[in-house]
Amino acid sequence: MKEIPGIIRPELQQLPQVKDRMTFLYLERCKLNRRDSAIEVIDDDGTVDVPAAAISVLMLGPGSSITHRAMELIGDAGVTVIWVGEHGVRYYASGRPLTKRAGLLLQQARLVSNQRLHLSVVRKMYEMRFPNEDVSRLTLQQLRGREGSRVREIYRKLAKQYGISWHGREYNPDDFYESNAVNQALSAGHACLYGLAHAVIVALGCAPGLGFVHVGHELSFVYDLADLYKAEVTIPIAFEAASQDLPDLPAYVRRKTRDAMTEGHILERMVHDLHYLLEIEEAEADVVELWNYRDGTVKNGISYKADEES
């Protein structure tokens, strides 16, 4: 009798490594199509081909449209797509790339759900933001107070440096132009940073909603990760931009933020820092197991007997 082969395990397409990508691309008032392995961007000024494998996050603003073929390519390349409002200051929806990693997600859930471990991650975040301070004995309330005072000091210092009148972080999510120039610049810069953090989180298979400092929002972990780099990247850029008379402040801030994130290797650092925060060297990429209430997990693909299940 001819031997019948077993079921061949399907091979998942290996996605490009997120740490090897450029940062993000913001597009508005254009049409996106597919040309071979590139995203074809068409607007009134002409046509540009962007290699899909070179992008980690694509931010689509007002007036943009994208074809099914382009989305097919984007999905295959592991690109995160985020639909945003004008100037990229609001999230409307996002499309996440496929990933076969679950190790980081499981570790994230374990740390979030344990009060002691949860607090240890929060302390790590504050230590990364303020490296010269000992926060090992501070409570969560004390950590928040320490953070607030340090961030206010950063704002005051930059306001004095650039000769800007600063009365606090004030903005209306429904009206970008209601706030003053520096708050507009902060909103535009932070949105770009959120987009990059979101791309890293979903590309590594983590949950954007399982935050540690921020909770209760579908992007809580995005805000947590982005906060680690605001004082270095977006806040100085915002004050510098607001000190000038710019014809298009948001566009200037986005360009400066993009360049700063590229030069500062923020994407690579986010990947490294996320692993550090979650206390895991490398997520198991291709392991499927079965849950067992006594042993935690057991191997998949085995026909267990009744006495083995108890």
C-alpha positions in Angstrom: 0.0 0.0 0.0 1.3 3.4 -0.9 2.3 5.4 2.1 0.1 8.5 2.6 2.1 11.5 3.8 0.9 13.4 6.9 -0.3 16.9 6.8 2.4 19.3 5.7 2.7 22.1 8.1 2.2 25.4 6.3 5.0 27.8 6.4 4.1 31.3 7.5 5.7 34.0 5.4 8.7 35.4 7.2 8.0 39.1 7.8 10.8 41.6 7.4 12.4 42.5 10.8 10.8 45.6 12.2 14.1 46.9 13.5 15.5 47.1 10.0 12.9 49.5 8.7 12.8 53.3 8.2 10.4 55.1 10.6 7.1 56.2 9.1 5.6 57.8 6.1 2.8 60.4 6.3 0.6 60.9 3.2 -2.4 63.0 2.4 -4.4 64.0 -0.7 -3.1 61.2 -2.8 -3.9 57.8 -4.3 -1.9 54.7 -3.4 -1.6 51.7 -5.7 0.7 48.8 -6.1 3.6 48.5 -8.6 5.5 45.3 -8.2 6.9 45.4 -4.7 6.5 49.1 -4.2 3.7 51.4 -3.1 2.9 53.8 -5.9 1.9 57.2 -4.6 0.1 59.5 -7.0 -0.7 63.1 -6.3 -0.9 66.4 -8.2 2.9 66.7 -8.2 3.5 63.3 -9.9 4.2 59.7 -9.0 6.6 58.2 -6.5 7.4 54.5 -5.8 8.1 53.6 -2.2 9.5 50.2 -1.4 7.0 48.5 1.0 9.7 46.7 2.9 11.3 50.0 3.9 8.3 51.3 5.9 7.3 50.3 9.4 4.2 52.6 9.7 2.1 54.3 7.0 0.0 57.3 8.2 -2.8 58.2 5.8 -4.3 61.6 6.2 -7.4 63.3 4.6 -7.9 63.0 0.9 -5.9 59.8 0.6 -7.3 56.6 -1.0 -5.7 53.2 -1.2 -6.4 50.2 -3.5 -6.9 46.6 -2.4 -3.8 45.6 -4.3 -1.8 48.1 -2.3 -3.2 46.9 1.0 -2.4 43.3 -0.1 1.3 44.3 -0.6 1.3 46.2 2.7 -0.1 43.2 4.6 2.5 40.9 3.0 5.3 43.3 4.0 4.2 43.7 7.6 3.5 47.4 7.4 1.1 49.0 10.0 -1.4 51.4 8.4 -2.9 54.1 10.5 -5.7 56.4 9.3 -5.4 59.8 10.9 -7.0 63.2 10.8 -5.6 66.4 9.4 -1.9 66.9 10.4 -1.9 63.4 11.8 -3.1 64.4 15.2 -6.0 61.9 15.6 -6.3 58.2 15.2 -9.4 56.9 13.3 -8.4 53.3 12.6 -5.5 51.0 12.0 -4.6 47.9 10.1 -2.1 45.6 11.8 0.3 43.2 10.0 0.2 39.5 10.7 2.6 38.1 13.2 3.3 34.6 14.5 4.9 35.7 17.8 3.1 35.2 21.0 5.8 35.1 23.7 5.9 38.9 24.2 2.1 39.1 24.3 1.9 36.3 27.0 4.6 38.0 29.0 2.9 41.4 28.7 -0.4 39.9 30.0 1.4 38.2 32.9 3.2 41.5 34.0 0.0 43.6 33.6 -2.1 41.2 35.7 0.3 40.9 38.7 0.4 44.0 40.9 4.0 43.5 42.1 5.3 42.8 38.5 3.1 45.6 37.1 4.7 48.1 39.5 8.2 46.9 38.6 7.6 47.7 35.0 6.3 51.2 35.9 9.5 51.8 37.9 11.6 50.7 34.9 9.8 53.2 32.7 10.5 56.1 35.1 14.1 55.0 35.5 14.5 55.1 31.8 13.0 58.6 31.6 14.9 60.0 34.6 18.1 57.8 34.8 19.8 59.8 37.6 17.1 59.3 40.1 16.5 56.4 42.5 12.8 55.4 42.2 13.1 51.9 43.7 11.2 52.7 46.9 8.6 55.1 45.5 4.9 54.2 45.4 2.9 54.6 42.2 1.4 57.9 43.4 4.9 59.2 44.2 6.2 58.2 40.8 3.4 60.1 39.1 4.2 63.2 41.2 7.9 62.9 40.4 7.1 62.6 36.7 4.8 65.6 36.7 7.3 67.8 38.3 10.2 66.7 36.0 8.1 67.2 32.8 6.9 70.6 33.9 10.6 71.6 34.5 11.4 70.4 31.0 8.6 72.6 29.6 9.8 75.7 31.6 13.4 75.2 30.6 12.6 75.0 26.9 10.1 77.9 27.1 12.8 80.1 28.6 15.4 78.9 26.0 13.2 79.8 23.1 11.5 82.8 24.6 8.0 81.3 24.4 5.1 82.0 26.8 4.1 78.7 28.3 0.9 78.2 30.3 0.7 74.4 30.2 -0.3 71.6 27.9 -3.7 72.6 26.4 -5.3 71.3 23.3 -8.7 70.4 21.8 -8.7 67.0 20.1 -11.6 68.2 17.9 -10.0 71.5 16.8 -6.3 71.4 16.1 -6.1 75.2 15.6 -7.8 76.1 18.8 -4.5 75.7 20.8 -1.4 77.9 20.5 1.6 77.2 18.3 3.6 75.2 20.8 0.7 73.0 21.7 -0.1 72.4 18.0 3.6 71.4 17.5 3.5 69.1 20.5 0.3 67.4 19.2 1.8 66.9 15.7 5.0 65.6 17.0 3.5 63.2 19.5 1.1 61.8 16.9 4.1 60.7 14.8 5.8 59.2 17.9 2.6 57.3 18.7 2.4 56.0 15.2 5.9 54.6 15.4 5.3 53.1 18.9 2.1 51.5 17.7 3.9 50.0 14.7 6.6 48.5 16.9 4.1 47.1 19.5 1.9 45.3 17.0 4.8 44.2 14.8 6.3 42.4 17.8 2.9 40.8 18.6 2.1 42.8 21.8 -1.3 44.3 22.7 -1.6 48.1 22.4 -4.3 48.3 25.0 -2.4 46.5 27.9 -0.6 49.5 29.4 1.3 49.9 32.7 1.3 53.7 33.4 -1.7 54.4 31.1 -4.7 52.1 31.5 -8.3 51.9 30.2 -7.6 52.9 26.6 -7.0 50.8 23.5 -3.7 52.5 23.0 -2.5 52.6 26.6 0.8 50.7 25.9 1.4 52.9 22.9 1.3 56.0 25.2 3.6 54.2 27.7 6.2 53.4 25.1 6.1 56.8 23.4 6.5 58.7 26.7 10.0 57.3 27.0 11.2 59.5 24.1 9.1 62.7 24.2 11.6 64.7 26.3 14.4 63.7 23.8 12.5 64.0 20.5 9.2 65.7 20.2 9.2 68.3 23.1 12.4 70.1 22.1 11.3 70.0 18.4 7.9 71.5 19.3 9.4 74.5 21.2 12.0 75.1 18.5 9.3 75.1 15.8 6.9 77.3 17.8 9.7 80.0 18.1 9.7 80.5 14.4 7.1 82.0 12.0 6.5 78.9 9.9 3.9 78.7 7.0 3.1 75.1 7.8 4.0 74.3 11.4 2.6 70.7 11.5 4.5 69.7 8.3 7.7 71.1 9.7 7.3 69.3 13.0 6.6 66.0 11.2 9.7 66.3 9.1 11.9 67.2 12.1 10.4 64.4 14.1 11.0 61.9 11.3 14.6 63.0 10.9 15.2 63.0 14.7 13.8 59.5 15.0 15.9 58.3 12.2 19.1 59.9 13.5 18.4 58.8 17.0 17.6 55.2 16.0 14.4 55.4 17.9 12.8 52.5 16.1 15.7 50.2 17.0 15.6 51.5 20.6 11.9 50.9 20.9 12.4 47.3 19.9 15.2 46.9 22.4 13.4 48.8 25.2 10.2 46.9 24.8 12.0 43.6 25.3 13.8 45.1 28.3 10.6 46.3 29.9 8.8 43.0 29.4 11.9 41.1 30.7 12.2 38.8 27.8 15.2 38.3 25.5 13.4 37.0 22.4 9.8 35.9 21.9 9.3 32.3 20.8 8.3 32.8 17.2 6.9 29.5 16.2 5.8 27.5 19.3 2.2 26.3 19.7 1.3 24.6 23.0 -1.8 23.4 24.9 -2.8 24.9 28.2 -2.8 22.6 31.3 -4.0 23.8 34.7 -1.3 21.9 36.6 1.7 22.2 34.4 1.0 25.5 32.6 1.5 24.2 29.1 2.1 20.8 27.4 3.2 20.0 23.9 0.9 20.4 20.9 0.4 17.7 18.2 0.2 14.8 20.6 -2.9 12.6 21.2 -3.1 12.4 25.0 -4.7 9.6 26.9 -7.3 10.2 29.6 -4.9 9.7 32.5 -2.4 12.1 30.9 -5.0 14.9 30.9 -5.8 14.8 34.6 
